[in-house]
Amino acid sequence: MSARYDRAITVFSPDGHLLQVEYAQEAVRKGSTAVGVRGNDVVVLGVEKKSVAKLQEERTVRKICLLDDHVVMAFAGLTADARVLINRAQIECQSHKLTVEDAVAIEYITRHIAGLKQKYTQSNGQEVATERGSIKLAIRALLEVVTSGQKNLEIAIMRRNEPMQMLDSDTIGEYVTEIEKEKEAEAEKKKQKK
């Protein structure tokens, strides 16, 4: 019965629901968290890795991907949905390079992806300048929503004019330990003020 009402985002069902919106909300609930932090000369992307099925190889599940030599993208939704967007964005990067004979500009590929999907951004206005500060902020934000801790974090670093670097689990663990110590010190200061 709902098949007639879920074909477009602007068609309401008889009970007043926008089924496409509800489908999108369910996809978000099933997705994972992604965080992006921009420093002066670095961009840090962090994602929550969901546990993989027994028959699935862990290295095949990536939430951070390279669109071009200097463009990295992280996604939070369902992998199948993201693959379509990633493939189209990679093709657009290659097409731009072949047509214009120059690497794609970040603004151009962002507008292209936004043209494919609706774009929503969030910003809390916090200024992060250093690379280390950017990495810590991304990990700290992920730790707020990830229940399983550091083992399910994936962090990518994109520096100006350098290839993407993925942090290994030991390095992420060092950051997590440092963040936990900072949280303990903050909690202690709050106790002393009371």
C-alpha positions in Angstrom: 0.0 0.0 0.0 2.8 2.4 0.8 4.4 1.8 -2.6 2.4 4.6 -4.1 3.5 7.1 -1.5 7.3 6.4 -1.3 8.3 7.3 -4.8 9.1 10.9 -4.2 10.2 13.0 -1.3 7.3 15.5 -1.7 4.4 13.0 -1.7 2.6 12.5 1.7 1.0 9.2 2.7 -2.6 9.3 3.8 -1.6 9.4 7.4 0.7 12.5 6.8 4.1 10.8 6.6 6.8 11.5 4.1 8.0 8.0 3.7 11.3 8.9 1.9 12.2 11.1 4.9 11.5 8.2 7.2 13.6 5.8 5.1 16.5 8.3 5.2 16.2 8.7 9.0 16.3 4.9 9.4 19.4 4.8 7.2 21.0 7.4 9.4 20.2 5.3 12.5 21.9 2.2 10.9 24.9 4.3 9.8 28.0 5.2 11.8 29.5 8.4 13.0 31.9 10.5 10.8 33.9 13.6 12.0 35.9 16.1 10.1 38.3 18.7 11.6 40.2 21.3 9.6 43.5 22.7 11.0 45.8 25.2 9.4 47.6 22.8 7.1 45.8 19.5 7.8 42.4 17.9 7.5 41.6 15.0 9.9 38.7 12.6 9.2 37.6 10.1 11.7 34.9 7.4 11.5 33.4 4.8 13.6 34.1 1.3 12.3 31.1 -1.0 12.8 31.8 -4.7 13.5 32.0 -6.8 10.4 30.2 -10.1 9.7 32.2 -13.3 10.2 32.4 -13.9 6.5 33.4 -10.4 5.6 37.0 -9.3 5.5 37.7 -6.3 7.7 39.9 -4.5 5.2 37.1 -4.3 2.6 35.0 -2.1 4.9 36.3 1.4 4.6 34.4 4.6 5.6 37.2 6.8 4.4 38.1 6.8 0.7 40.4 8.7 -1.7 38.6 10.5 -4.5 41.7 12.0 -6.0 45.4 12.4 -5.0 44.5 15.4 -2.8 40.8 14.8 -2.0 39.5 12.5 0.7 36.0 11.7 1.7 34.4 10.1 4.8 30.9 8.9 5.0 28.6 8.0 7.8 25.7 6.2 6.1 25.2 2.8 4.6 28.2 1.6 2.5 26.1 0.6 -0.4 24.6 4.1 -0.7 28.0 5.7 -0.3 29.6 3.5 -3.0 27.4 5.1 -5.7 28.3 8.6 -4.6 32.0 7.7 -4.3 32.1 6.2 -7.8 30.4 9.2 -9.3 32.7 11.6 -7.4 35.9 9.7 -8.5 34.7 9.7 -12.1 34.1 13.4 -11.9 37.6 13.9 -10.5 39.1 11.9 -13.4 36.9 13.6 -16.0 37.9 17.0 -14.7 41.6 16.1 -14.8 41.3 14.8 -18.4 39.2 17.8 -19.6 40.9 20.7 -17.8 44.4 19.0 -17.4 44.5 20.1 -13.8 43.5 18.4 -10.5 40.0 19.1 -9.4 39.5 21.9 -6.9 37.9 21.1 -3.6 35.2 23.6 -4.1 34.3 22.1 -7.5 34.0 18.5 -6.3 32.2 19.6 -3.2 29.6 21.4 -5.4 29.4 18.4 -7.6 28.7 16.0 -4.7 26.3 18.5 -3.2 24.5 18.6 -6.5 24.0 14.8 -6.2 22.9 14.9 -2.6 21.6 17.6 -0.3 24.3 19.2 1.8 24.1 19.8 5.5 27.0 21.1 7.5 27.6 21.6 11.2 30.1 23.8 12.9 30.6 24.6 16.6 32.9 27.5 15.9 35.9 26.0 17.7 39.2 27.1 16.2 41.8 24.3 15.9 45.1 25.2 14.4 47.6 22.5 15.0 47.6 19.0 13.4 47.8 17.4 16.8 44.9 19.5 18.1 42.8 18.6 15.0 43.5 14.9 15.5 42.6 15.0 19.2 39.4 16.9 18.5 38.3 14.4 15.9 39.1 11.4 18.2 37.5 13.2 21.2 34.3 13.8 19.2 34.1 10.2 18.0 34.7 8.9 21.6 31.6 10.8 22.6 29.3 8.6 20.4 31.2 5.4 20.0 30.4 2.9 22.6 33.0 0.3 21.8 36.0 2.6 22.3 39.2 3.0 20.3 39.2 -0.3 18.5 36.4 0.8 16.2 38.0 4.2 15.2 39.5 4.9 11.8 41.4 8.2 11.4 42.7 9.7 8.1 45.0 12.7 7.9 45.3 14.7 4.7 48.2 17.2 4.7 48.7 19.9 2.1 50.5 18.5 -0.9 51.0 15.1 0.7 49.2 11.7 0.3 46.6 10.6 2.8 47.9 8.9 5.9 45.8 6.4 8.0 46.7 6.3 11.7 47.4 2.8 13.0 45.6 1.5 16.1 48.6 2.0 18.4 48.8 5.7 17.5 45.0 6.1 18.0 45.4 4.4 21.4 48.1 6.9 22.4 45.7 9.8 21.6 42.8 8.1 23.4 45.0 7.7 26.5 46.0 11.3 26.4 42.4 12.4 25.9 41.2 10.3 28.9 43.9 11.8 31.1 42.7 15.3 30.0 39.1 14.3 30.8 40.1 13.1 34.2 42.0 16.3 34.9 38.9 18.4 33.8 36.7 16.3 36.1 39.1 16.8 39.0 39.1 20.6 38.4 35.2 20.6 38.4 35.2 18.7 41.7 37.6 21.2 43.3 35.4 24.1 42.3 32.4 22.6 44.1 
